[in-house]
Every structure is written in C-alpha cells, then in structure tokens.
Amino acid sequence: MAGGFDRLRCRRGVSWSNSVFQRLPGRAACVTISAVDVRAYNRAAWDRAVQDGSEWTIPVGPEVTAAARRGEWQILLTPTRPAPRRWFPADLRGVDVLCLASGGGQQGPILAAAGANVTVFDNSPRQLAQDRCVAERDALSLVTVEGDMADLSVLADASFDLIVHPVSNLFVPDVRPVWRECYRVLRRGGSLISGFVNPVAYIFDLFKADEEGVLEVRHAIPYSDLESLSEAERRRLLDQGHPLEFGHSLEDQIGGQLDAGFVLVGFYEDRWPDHPLDRYIATFIVTRALKPR
C-alpha cells in the first residue's frame, strides 16, 4: 500500500542512501526547505521501504488472489478495518478501476483477481514492481503507471468507474488537486473510495507520541514536515529517510472532495490498535464519494 502510515505508529521508517540528496560520509544531511523535491524524495523513500520490507510494501499471497477469484475478498485502505463490500459493484467483472497511490501488490491484485480491469498508479517504481510481480505470479492482468497522484494527465477524462485510494495523500503538500483529478478521470456515476489521516493526529508532538507515548499539543493544522518542525527535527527526518508527511485539514480532505463536484455517500473511521492517541479518537477516515450522473 503506497498509502503507508508507519510514522504515525512508529517513526522507524526507512534508512536513506539515495542520490536525491547527496551526503558526505559521516556528516548529517544538510537540506534546506527550498531544496526539497517532495515527489522525488518520497519516491526514493518508498523505494527504500520496499527494500526494507515495510508492511505496506508486502504483496498479498496467492491464496488471497485465489479467494478473490472465487468472490471472497476484502481490501484495506486503513490499518485494520476493511472497506464495506456494499461500497463496490456486486460484480467487478469489466469494471474499470484506478488504484490511486496504491502500489505494493495489495489492493490492485485483489481487485484484478475479482475481475476488474485494474490500473495501479503510484509514485514508487518499486511499489509498482510489487504489483507486476503478483500479476505475473498469479496470471493476473493489470496495468501499472508511475506518476504524481496530483497530476493524472496521462489518464483520459472519464476513463474509470471506480477509484480506490488508500491512505497516501499525506505524502503530497496539497490534496485538492488530487480530488480534482479524481473527479476528471471518473465517469458519471462513478465512485471514489478514499482513506486519509484525521488531522487531529498532527496537532501533537509526533516524536513524543511515538517515542514516549506522550500526547502534547504542539502543531497547527495544516501540518507540514517541512514547515512545522524545527531545523534539527527536520534534519533528523531527512537524514533517516522518512517519507515527508503533510497533515491536511478536514476542509481540504472532505470539503475538497465536495468542491471538486463529488457527493459524499459513505463514511467510517479506523484506529491503530497501539497508538496512544487512538485510545481517545480514531485517527483514520474513509469516505465514499460519487460523481453525479
């Protein structure tokens, strides 16, 4: 799943040694805000996450796709709670599905095995390779496309019936273009199923929450790893290669879908079982939105 949420659970992330930012041996990375190409940085970070075996990069097994072929399937867009089957067409055969920012060999192969015509779109070449690996292993047909979730210009207008978008828009600085592009590529009557982080997760000091279990209010929303942290904290993240994250407001997450033209028809929440904040409030949201006929 390209929509990883490792850092909200534990800042273990990925180690960094990539040409996007050159480092001198034995010296900390020195990267200014203006020097950061967020898409390139996060692409390399997620490629490294595949190499390091992040749980959101591990493809489903052949038993999962075999069950999907029998009509027995479910997909996760958030950590633990599957998306309701009633949100999907009863018969996926011939349905054109875009798995947006959804590489990793998880959602796409399941939906392809269930009969959908699947396109997996992701920023990470190695995440997309996981989908192709499953497709080859299990004789599935799917298409992979590398690109920016906020720019789907390689995809034609009105070319999909369904978009599945797991938690991943925390990795782009501006989420509203994502919703506008989703609206454009969906057909009339099509649906968008999206997972995202409740912005309340970003108001707290993430280092203290992850390392000490302490919830200390610190940040305003919208949040940005590039602008909300101190210089030392930002260097620490960049040096360790964590994907850069952005905490979008609900006005941008939900209002952005409405402003793009969608009608919201479904909503649920999910939690990390062991995150300190989730003892008090769900930190993940999933919405279902329709493009009017």
Short mmCIF file of the C-alpha atoms (twelve columns), coordinates in Angstrom:
data_MODEL
# 
_entry.id   MODEL 
# 
loop_
_atom_site.group_PDB 
_atom_site.id 
_atom_site.type_symbol 
_atom_site.label_atom_id 
_atom_site.label_alt_id 
_atom_site.label_comp_id 
_atom_site.label_asym_id 
_atom_site.label_seq_id 
_atom_site.Cartn_x 
_atom_site.Cartn_y 
_atom_site.Cartn_z 
_atom_site.pdbx_PDB_model_num 
ATOM 1   C CA . MET A 1   0.000   0.000   0.000   1 
ATOM 2   C CA . ALA A 2   1.551   3.248   -1.071  1 
ATOM 3   C CA . GLY A 3   -0.525  4.914   1.498   1 
ATOM 4   C CA . GLY A 4   1.755   3.998   4.387   1 
ATOM 5   C CA . PHE A 5   1.164   5.195   7.903   1 
ATOM 6   C CA . ASP A 6   4.249   3.785   9.607   1 
ATOM 7   C CA . ARG A 7   5.364   7.045   11.137  1 
ATOM 8   C CA . LEU A 8   2.076   7.694   12.919  1 
ATOM 9   C CA . ARG A 9   2.577   4.363   14.609  1 
ATOM 10  C CA . CYS A 10  6.347   4.391   14.995  1 
ATOM 11  C CA . ARG A 11  8.979   6.531   13.328  1 
ATOM 12  C CA . ARG A 12  11.017  3.545   12.248  1 
ATOM 13  C CA . GLY A 13  10.605  4.468   8.587   1 
ATOM 14  C CA . VAL A 14  13.388  3.747   6.143   1 
ATOM 15  C CA . SER A 15  17.092  4.370   6.069   1 
ATOM 16  C CA . TRP A 16  18.369  6.759   3.442   1 
ATOM 17  C CA . SER A 17  21.145  6.493   0.898   1 
ATOM 18  C CA . ASN A 18  19.886  7.876   -2.382  1 
ATOM 19  C CA . SER A 19  21.136  10.327  -4.946  1 
ATOM 20  C CA . VAL A 20  18.177  12.662  -4.425  1 
ATOM 21  C CA . PHE A 21  20.175  14.219  -1.596  1 
ATOM 22  C CA . GLN A 22  23.920  13.624  -1.630  1 
ATOM 23  C CA . ARG A 23  25.547  13.199  1.780   1 
ATOM 24  C CA . LEU A 24  29.162  13.432  2.822   1 
ATOM 25  C CA . PRO A 25  30.406  10.364  4.706   1 
ATOM 26  C CA . GLY A 26  29.989  10.731  8.449   1 
ATOM 27  C CA . ARG A 27  28.149  14.046  8.236   1 
ATOM 28  C CA . ALA A 28  24.482  14.845  8.712   1 
ATOM 29  C CA . ALA A 29  22.394  15.755  5.710   1 
ATOM 30  C CA . CYS A 30  22.105  19.496  5.213   1 
ATOM 31  C CA . VAL A 31  18.927  20.135  3.246   1 
ATOM 32  C CA . THR A 32  17.037  23.391  3.051   1 
ATOM 33  C CA . ILE A 33  13.285  23.571  2.602   1 
ATOM 34  C CA . SER A 34  13.634  25.080  -0.853  1 
ATOM 35  C CA . ALA A 35  15.913  22.236  -1.951  1 
ATOM 36  C CA . VAL A 36  13.386  19.506  -1.276  1 
ATOM 37  C CA . ASP A 37  11.623  17.997  -4.268  1 
ATOM 38  C CA . VAL A 38  8.866   16.292  -2.291  1 
ATOM 39  C CA . ARG A 39  7.814   13.907  -5.029  1 
ATOM 40  C CA . ALA A 40  11.378  12.758  -5.779  1 
ATOM 41  C CA . TYR A 41  12.246  12.463  -2.110  1 
ATOM 42  C CA . ASN A 42  9.146   10.423  -1.263  1 
ATOM 43  C CA . ARG A 43  9.570   8.250   -4.350  1 
ATOM 44  C CA . ALA A 44  13.063  7.287   -3.217  1 
ATOM 45  C CA . ALA A 45  11.911  6.837   0.389   1 
ATOM 46  C CA . TRP A 46  9.169   4.409   -0.652  1 
ATOM 47  C CA . ASP A 47  11.517  2.553   -2.993  1 
ATOM 48  C CA . ARG A 48  13.747  2.054   0.028   1 
ATOM 49  C CA . ALA A 49  10.748  0.967   2.110   1 
ATOM 50  C CA . VAL A 50  10.203  -1.880  -0.349  1 
ATOM 51  C CA . GLN A 51  13.806  -2.940  0.090   1 
ATOM 52  C CA . ASP A 52  13.433  -2.761  3.884   1 
ATOM 53  C CA . GLY A 53  10.197  -4.784  3.906   1 
ATOM 54  C CA . SER A 54  7.690   -2.249  5.253   1 
ATOM 55  C CA . GLU A 55  4.363   -3.977  5.856   1 
ATOM 56  C CA . TRP A 56  2.705   -1.647  3.320   1 
ATOM 57  C CA . THR A 57  5.016   -2.933  0.580   1 
ATOM 58  C CA . ILE A 58  4.499   -6.679  1.049   1 
ATOM 59  C CA . PRO A 59  2.294   -8.185  -1.690  1 
ATOM 60  C CA . VAL A 60  -0.651  -10.437 -0.991  1 
ATOM 61  C CA . GLY A 61  -0.093  -14.173 -1.271  1 
ATOM 62  C CA . PRO A 62  -1.504  -16.471 -3.963  1 
ATOM 63  C CA . GLU A 63  -4.147  -17.740 -1.565  1 
ATOM 64  C CA . VAL A 64  -5.598  -14.223 -1.357  1 
ATOM 65  C CA . THR A 65  -5.921  -13.802 -5.112  1 
ATOM 66  C CA . ALA A 66  -7.296  -17.352 -5.430  1 
ATOM 67  C CA . ALA A 67  -10.009 -16.487 -2.917  1 
ATOM 68  C CA . ALA A 68  -10.747 -13.239 -4.783  1 
ATOM 69  C CA . ARG A 69  -11.312 -15.237 -7.958  1 
ATOM 70  C CA . ARG A 70  -13.993 -17.146 -6.022  1 
ATOM 71  C CA . GLY A 71  -15.596 -13.892 -4.955  1 
ATOM 72  C CA . GLU A 72  -14.137 -13.984 -1.448  1 
ATOM 73  C CA . TRP A 73  -12.197 -10.767 -0.948  1 
ATOM 74  C CA . GLN A 74  -11.754 -7.608  1.066   1 
ATOM 75  C CA . ILE A 75  -9.325  -4.696  0.906   1 
ATOM 76  C CA . LEU A 76  -7.839  -2.399  3.498   1 
ATOM 77  C CA . LEU A 77  -7.497  1.334   2.923   1 
ATOM 78  C CA . THR A 78  -6.596  1.999   6.566   1 
ATOM 79  C CA . PRO A 79  -4.764  -0.129  9.157   1 
ATOM 80  C CA . THR A 80  -7.384  -2.636  10.314  1 
ATOM 81  C CA . ARG A 81  -10.946 -2.122  9.053   1 
ATOM 82  C CA . PRO A 82  -11.849 -3.428  5.580   1 
ATOM 83  C CA . ALA A 83  -13.855 -1.240  3.227   1 
ATOM 84  C CA . PRO A 84  -17.505 -2.395  3.114   1 
ATOM 85  C CA . ARG A 85  -18.280 -4.710  0.222   1 
ATOM 86  C CA . ARG A 86  -21.520 -2.810  -0.380  1 
ATOM 87  C CA . TRP A 87  -19.399 0.155   -1.487  1 
ATOM 88  C CA . PHE A 88  -18.226 -1.856  -4.508  1 
ATOM 89  C CA . PRO A 89  -20.150 -3.128  -7.526  1 
ATOM 90  C CA . ALA A 90  -21.688 -6.518  -6.847  1 
ATOM 91  C CA . ASP A 91  -19.882 -7.837  -9.910  1 
ATOM 92  C CA . LEU A 92  -16.456 -6.363  -10.652 1 
ATOM 93  C CA . ARG A 93  -16.048 -8.103  -13.987 1 
ATOM 94  C CA . GLY A 94  -15.343 -5.485  -16.623 1 
ATOM 95  C CA . VAL A 95  -15.330 -2.592  -14.138 1 
ATOM 96  C CA . ASP A 96  -12.512 -0.110  -14.829 1 
ATOM 97  C CA . VAL A 97  -10.745 0.551   -11.510 1 
ATOM 98  C CA . LEU A 98  -7.975  3.015   -10.720 1 
ATOM 99  C CA . CYS A 99  -5.944  2.090   -7.638  1 
ATOM 100 C CA . LEU A 100 -4.535  5.530   -6.885  1 
ATOM 101 C CA . ALA A 101 -1.274  5.833   -4.939  1 
ATOM 102 C CA . SER A 102 -1.865  2.183   -4.193  1 
ATOM 103 C CA . GLY A 103 1.274   0.298   -5.194  1 
ATOM 104 C CA . GLY A 104 2.662   -2.551  -3.150  1 
ATOM 105 C CA . GLY A 105 0.814   -5.542  -4.555  1 
ATOM 106 C CA . GLN A 106 -2.103  -5.346  -2.156  1 
ATOM 107 C CA . GLN A 107 -5.368  -3.730  -3.338  1 
ATOM 108 C CA . GLY A 108 -4.741  -3.886  -7.087  1 
ATOM 109 C CA . PRO A 109 -4.133  -7.629  -7.465  1 
ATOM 110 C CA . ILE A 110 -7.145  -8.461  -5.278  1 
ATOM 111 C CA . LEU A 111 -9.475  -6.361  -7.406  1 
ATOM 112 C CA . ALA A 112 -7.934  -7.723  -10.614 1 
ATOM 113 C CA . ALA A 113 -8.460  -11.279 -9.394  1 
ATOM 114 C CA . ALA A 114 -12.081 -10.383 -8.653  1 
ATOM 115 C CA . GLY A 115 -12.498 -9.478  -12.323 1 
ATOM 116 C CA . ALA A 116 -11.875 -5.730  -12.527 1 
ATOM 117 C CA . ASN A 117 -9.803  -4.006  -15.195 1 
ATOM 118 C CA . VAL A 118 -7.197  -2.510  -12.858 1 
ATOM 119 C CA . THR A 119 -4.743  0.325   -13.312 1 
ATOM 120 C CA . VAL A 120 -2.348  0.837   -10.399 1 
ATOM 121 C CA . PHE A 121 -0.950  4.373   -10.252 1 
ATOM 122 C CA . ASP A 122 1.884   5.133   -7.832  1 
ATOM 123 C CA . ASN A 123 4.910   7.362   -7.308  1 
ATOM 124 C CA . SER A 124 7.268   4.497   -6.418  1 
ATOM 125 C CA . PRO A 125 8.683   2.262   -9.173  1 
ATOM 126 C CA . ARG A 126 9.472   -0.478  -6.665  1 
ATOM 127 C CA . GLN A 127 5.957   -0.399  -5.244  1 
ATOM 128 C CA . LEU A 128 4.595   -0.811  -8.769  1 
ATOM 129 C CA . ALA A 129 7.008   -3.682  -9.336  1 
ATOM 130 C CA . GLN A 130 5.314   -5.490  -6.441  1 
ATOM 131 C CA . ASP A 131 2.004   -5.329  -8.306  1 
ATOM 132 C CA . ARG A 132 3.585   -6.625  -11.501 1 
ATOM 133 C CA . CYS A 133 5.220   -9.432  -9.549  1 
ATOM 134 C CA . VAL A 134 1.863   -10.598 -8.190  1 
ATOM 135 C CA . ALA A 135 0.255   -10.262 -11.619 1 
ATOM 136 C CA . GLU A 136 2.936   -12.444 -13.198 1 
ATOM 137 C CA . ARG A 137 2.876   -14.975 -10.366 1 
ATOM 138 C CA . ASP A 138 -0.901  -15.345 -10.364 1 
ATOM 139 C CA . ALA A 139 -1.639  -14.791 -14.072 1 
ATOM 140 C CA . LEU A 140 -3.487  -11.527 -13.496 1 
ATOM 141 C CA . SER A 141 -3.986  -8.699  -15.934 1 
ATOM 142 C CA . LEU A 142 -3.312  -5.207  -14.619 1 
ATOM 143 C CA . VAL A 143 -1.611  -2.019  -15.766 1 
ATOM 144 C CA . THR A 144 0.916   -0.029  -13.718 1 
ATOM 145 C CA . VAL A 145 1.614   3.677   -14.189 1 
ATOM 146 C CA . GLU A 146 4.240   5.748   -12.376 1 
ATOM 147 C CA . GLY A 147 3.308   9.307   -11.562 1 
ATOM 148 C CA . ASP A 148 2.150   12.001  -9.168  1 
ATOM 149 C CA . MET A 149 -1.289  11.448  -7.604  1 
ATOM 150 C CA . ALA A 150 -1.972  15.177  -8.005  1 
ATOM 151 C CA . ASP A 151 -1.339  15.033  -11.763 1 
ATOM 152 C CA . LEU A 152 -3.183  12.302  -13.652 1 
ATOM 153 C CA . SER A 153 -2.731  13.963  -17.040 1 
ATOM 154 C CA . VAL A 154 -1.566  10.671  -18.575 1 
ATOM 155 C CA . LEU A 155 -5.072  9.305   -17.925 1 
ATOM 156 C CA . ALA A 156 -8.017  10.287  -20.114 1 
ATOM 157 C CA . ASP A 157 -11.138 12.047  -18.904 1 
ATOM 158 C CA . ALA A 158 -13.972 9.755   -17.771 1 
ATOM 159 C CA . SER A 159 -11.918 6.569   -18.070 1 
ATOM 160 C CA . PHE A 160 -12.737 4.805   -14.765 1 
ATOM 161 C CA . ASP A 161 -15.817 3.539   -12.953 1 
ATOM 162 C CA . LEU A 162 -14.171 3.317   -9.540  1 
ATOM 163 C CA . ILE A 163 -11.155 4.840   -7.807  1 
ATOM 164 C CA . VAL A 164 -9.656  3.147   -4.751  1 
ATOM 165 C CA . HIS A 165 -7.335  5.497   -2.864  1 
ATOM 166 C CA . PRO A 166 -5.785  4.090   0.348   1 
ATOM 167 C CA . VAL A 167 -4.162  6.360   2.934   1 
ATOM 168 C CA . SER A 168 -1.472  8.138   0.926   1 
ATOM 169 C CA . ASN A 169 -2.387  11.761  0.364   1 
ATOM 170 C CA . LEU A 170 -0.398  12.645  3.493   1 
ATOM 171 C CA . PHE A 171 2.612   12.421  1.165   1 
ATOM 172 C CA . VAL A 172 1.593   15.382  -1.025  1 
ATOM 173 C CA . PRO A 173 1.703   19.042  0.076   1 
ATOM 174 C CA . ASP A 174 -1.662  19.954  -1.478  1 
ATOM 175 C CA . VAL A 175 -4.522  17.467  -1.567  1 
ATOM 176 C CA . ARG A 176 -7.087  19.484  -3.504  1 
ATOM 177 C CA . PRO A 177 -5.534  18.761  -6.936  1 
ATOM 178 C CA . VAL A 178 -5.851  15.049  -6.118  1 
ATOM 179 C CA . TRP A 179 -9.626  15.368  -5.710  1 
ATOM 180 C CA . ARG A 180 -9.986  17.451  -8.874  1 
ATOM 181 C CA . GLU A 181 -8.040  14.891  -10.893 1 
ATOM 182 C CA . CYS A 182 -10.096 12.036  -9.457  1 
ATOM 183 C CA . TYR A 183 -13.277 13.806  -10.493 1 
ATOM 184 C CA . ARG A 184 -11.945 14.326  -14.004 1 
ATOM 185 C CA . VAL A 185 -10.939 10.717  -14.680 1 
ATOM 186 C CA . LEU A 186 -14.116 9.204   -13.206 1 
ATOM 187 C CA . ARG A 187 -17.151 8.518   -15.339 1 
ATOM 188 C CA . ARG A 188 -20.538 9.908   -14.396 1 
ATOM 189 C CA . GLY A 189 -21.983 7.752   -11.650 1 
ATOM 190 C CA . GLY A 190 -18.511 6.525   -10.686 1 
ATOM 191 C CA . SER A 191 -17.298 6.365   -7.102  1 
ATOM 192 C CA . LEU A 192 -14.173 7.346   -5.190  1 
ATOM 193 C CA . ILE A 193 -13.280 5.420   -2.028  1 
ATOM 194 C CA . SER A 194 -10.541 7.230   -0.100  1 
ATOM 195 C CA . GLY A 195 -8.668  6.696   3.141   1 
ATOM 196 C CA . PHE A 196 -6.840  9.529   4.879   1 
ATOM 197 C CA . VAL A 197 -5.454  10.630  8.219   1 
ATOM 198 C CA . ASN A 198 -7.632  12.522  10.671  1 
ATOM 199 C CA . PRO A 199 -5.711  15.819  11.019  1 
ATOM 200 C CA . VAL A 200 -6.030  15.648  14.799  1 
ATOM 201 C CA . ALA A 201 -3.127  13.184  14.646  1 
ATOM 202 C CA . TYR A 202 -0.823  16.001  13.553  1 
ATOM 203 C CA . ILE A 203 -1.545  18.546  16.288  1 
ATOM 204 C CA . PHE A 204 0.616   16.598  18.731  1 
ATOM 205 C CA . ASP A 205 4.386   16.386  19.021  1 
ATOM 206 C CA . LEU A 206 4.880   13.274  16.887  1 
ATOM 207 C CA . PHE A 207 8.289   12.474  18.343  1 
ATOM 208 C CA . LYS A 208 6.968   12.442  21.914  1 
ATOM 209 C CA . ALA A 209 3.882   10.477  20.919  1 
ATOM 210 C CA . ASP A 210 5.889   7.814   19.092  1 
ATOM 211 C CA . GLU A 211 8.850   7.540   21.435  1 
ATOM 212 C CA . GLU A 212 7.366   8.342   24.848  1 
ATOM 213 C CA . GLY A 213 3.640   7.790   24.414  1 
ATOM 214 C CA . VAL A 214 3.097   11.421  25.479  1 
ATOM 215 C CA . LEU A 215 0.352   13.474  23.809  1 
ATOM 216 C CA . GLU A 216 1.471   17.090  23.837  1 
ATOM 217 C CA . VAL A 217 -0.380  19.595  21.659  1 
ATOM 218 C CA . ARG A 218 2.146   21.462  19.551  1 
ATOM 219 C CA . HIS A 219 1.241   21.945  15.880  1 
ATOM 220 C CA . ALA A 220 -1.365  23.867  13.925  1 
ATOM 221 C CA . ILE A 221 -3.263  22.349  11.011  1 
ATOM 222 C CA . PRO A 222 -2.439  22.192  8.161   1 
ATOM 223 C CA . TYR A 223 0.780   20.494  9.212   1 
ATOM 224 C CA . SER A 224 3.969   20.063  7.164   1 
ATOM 225 C CA . ASP A 225 7.165   18.159  7.952   1 
ATOM 226 C CA . LEU A 226 8.970   20.884  6.026   1 
ATOM 227 C CA . GLU A 227 7.495   23.877  7.829   1 
ATOM 228 C CA . SER A 228 6.103   22.728  11.197  1 
ATOM 229 C CA . LEU A 229 9.256   21.138  12.633  1 
ATOM 230 C CA . SER A 230 12.405  22.685  13.973  1 
ATOM 231 C CA . GLU A 231 15.546  22.632  11.864  1 
ATOM 232 C CA . ALA A 232 17.023  19.825  13.980  1 
ATOM 233 C CA . GLU A 233 13.857  17.721  13.760  1 
ATOM 234 C CA . ARG A 234 13.588  18.236  10.033  1 
ATOM 235 C CA . ARG A 235 17.217  17.251  9.535   1 
ATOM 236 C CA . ARG A 236 16.600  14.149  11.598  1 
ATOM 237 C CA . LEU A 237 13.734  13.065  9.344   1 
ATOM 238 C CA . LEU A 238 15.626  13.811  6.160   1 
ATOM 239 C CA . ASP A 239 18.764  12.092  7.387   1 
ATOM 240 C CA . GLN A 240 16.806  8.959   8.300   1 
ATOM 241 C CA . GLY A 241 14.906  8.973   5.027   1 
ATOM 242 C CA . HIS A 242 11.381  9.082   6.414   1 
ATOM 243 C CA . PRO A 243 8.808   9.969   3.757   1 
ATOM 244 C CA . LEU A 244 7.738   13.578  4.153   1 
ATOM 245 C CA . GLU A 245 4.214   13.966  5.542   1 
ATOM 246 C CA . PHE A 246 1.561   16.675  5.402   1 
ATOM 247 C CA . GLY A 247 -1.461  16.875  7.700   1 
ATOM 248 C CA . HIS A 248 -4.332  18.271  5.625   1 
ATOM 249 C CA . SER A 249 -7.351  19.982  7.158   1 
ATOM 250 C CA . LEU A 250 -10.792 18.390  7.008   1 
ATOM 251 C CA . GLU A 251 -11.829 21.366  4.898   1 
ATOM 252 C CA . ASP A 252 -9.294  20.220  2.299   1 
ATOM 253 C CA . GLN A 253 -9.925  16.493  2.733   1 
ATOM 254 C CA . ILE A 254 -13.734 16.482  2.810   1 
ATOM 255 C CA . GLY A 255 -14.515 19.990  1.604   1 
ATOM 256 C CA . GLY A 256 -12.023 19.466  -1.207  1 
ATOM 257 C CA . GLN A 257 -13.994 16.471  -2.472  1 
ATOM 258 C CA . LEU A 258 -17.242 18.459  -2.327  1 
ATOM 259 C CA . ASP A 259 -15.668 21.438  -4.078  1 
ATOM 260 C CA . ALA A 260 -14.393 19.135  -6.842  1 
ATOM 261 C CA . GLY A 261 -18.014 18.144  -7.517  1 
ATOM 262 C CA . PHE A 262 -18.358 14.915  -5.549  1 
ATOM 263 C CA . VAL A 263 -21.310 13.945  -3.366  1 
ATOM 264 C CA . LEU A 264 -20.342 12.133  -0.145  1 
ATOM 265 C CA . VAL A 265 -22.409 8.999   0.479   1 
ATOM 266 C CA . GLY A 266 -20.298 6.938   2.902   1 
ATOM 267 C CA . PHE A 267 -18.044 7.434   5.912   1 
ATOM 268 C CA . TYR A 268 -16.266 5.342   8.550   1 
ATOM 269 C CA . GLU A 269 -13.273 5.599   10.868  1 
ATOM 270 C CA . ASP A 270 -10.406 3.308   11.839  1 
ATOM 271 C CA . ARG A 271 -7.714  3.177   14.522  1 
ATOM 272 C CA . TRP A 272 -4.184  1.996   15.206  1 
ATOM 273 C CA . PRO A 273 -4.648  -0.562  17.989  1 
ATOM 274 C CA . ASP A 274 -1.494  0.500   19.850  1 
ATOM 275 C CA . HIS A 275 -1.099  4.230   19.126  1 
ATOM 276 C CA . PRO A 276 -1.598  6.420   22.227  1 
ATOM 277 C CA . LEU A 277 -3.979  8.859   20.503  1 
ATOM 278 C CA . ASP A 278 -6.218  6.056   19.257  1 
ATOM 279 C CA . ARG A 279 -7.226  5.308   22.827  1 
ATOM 280 C CA . TYR A 280 -9.234  8.528   22.607  1 
ATOM 281 C CA . ILE A 281 -10.169 9.101   18.971  1 
ATOM 282 C CA . ALA A 282 -9.973  7.311   15.629  1 
ATOM 283 C CA . THR A 283 -7.081  8.677   13.594  1 
ATOM 284 C CA . PHE A 284 -8.127  7.404   10.155  1 
ATOM 285 C CA . ILE A 285 -11.131 8.275   7.996   1 
ATOM 286 C CA . VAL A 286 -12.557 6.619   4.895   1 
ATOM 287 C CA . THR A 287 -15.108 8.275   2.625   1 
ATOM 288 C CA . ARG A 288 -17.120 7.146   -0.354  1 
ATOM 289 C CA . ALA A 289 -17.977 9.853   -2.872  1 
ATOM 290 C CA . LEU A 290 -19.969 9.747   -6.096  1 
ATOM 291 C CA . LYS A 291 -19.601 11.745  -9.287  1 
ATOM 292 C CA . PRO A 292 -23.204 12.710  -10.139 1 
ATOM 293 C CA . ARG A 293 -24.707 11.305  -13.310 1 
# 
